[in-house]
Amino acid sequence: MLSLMRNIYHKVYLHPLLYFFMLLATLTAHFQEFCTFMLIIFVHECGHLLFAFLFQWKIERVLFLPFGGMIQFKERLNKPIYQEFFILIGGPLFQIIFYQIYPTIYHYPLLIFNLLPIYPLDGSKFLFLFCNLFMSYYKCYWMLFISSYITVIFLLLSYPSLYAVIFGCYLLFQNIDMIKDLSNIFLKFLFERYEQEFFYYRKKLIKQNNVKKMMRDVNTIFFYNDTFYTEREVLKRYFLNKK
């Protein structure tokens, strides 16, 4: 356990915005509130980390920001949805338990904010997992992008302030980076399905040669030119054409 904690310590990073808000809190005599806020965020991230350890997910880095934390995993995109759900629910669960021990007025505002459908907040990940149950993997990312933009703009119009503008701009840029990288993310998703054979209970028939309709945790059967094809057969042709 000690070696595990030491390993995580070397993967913890503080975002530059965190130093700015720390200085701002000190200058405005709100340093104690800032520390309480960050303690809640730390407990929240510990909940994610605990379930990640239980499922043996590899952690790339843990990033702390003024309004939350982000854990980046070095794992396959085709990991089971249920595992990601438990890792995701671990954060809010730990935060609610911590509230029973150390109740403050910051717990629930932070919890509610974190559950908004804005990437990369937890709420967006819950939405993404839910969409993965009945939508294609590619389309889920666009749904995530659209919901994030609509929610951020609504918040900026509802609560115009310096903090809201800073957070809003940061979140909007995060979404722009995410959607710019969608082609690489999707290629990784497809290559994992080609490289390794996955077996799922759910099956889906796609009556055309369109890999963008492939879903997570679902084995796909393609039917076109009056012939049935497996995922790997279609993906093999897809990557050969890419080359």
Summary of the structure (lengths in Angstrom):
residues: 243
radius of gyration: 20.4
end to end distance: 45.2
largest distance: 72.0
contacts: 687
relative contact order: 0.09
helix: 63%
strand: 13%
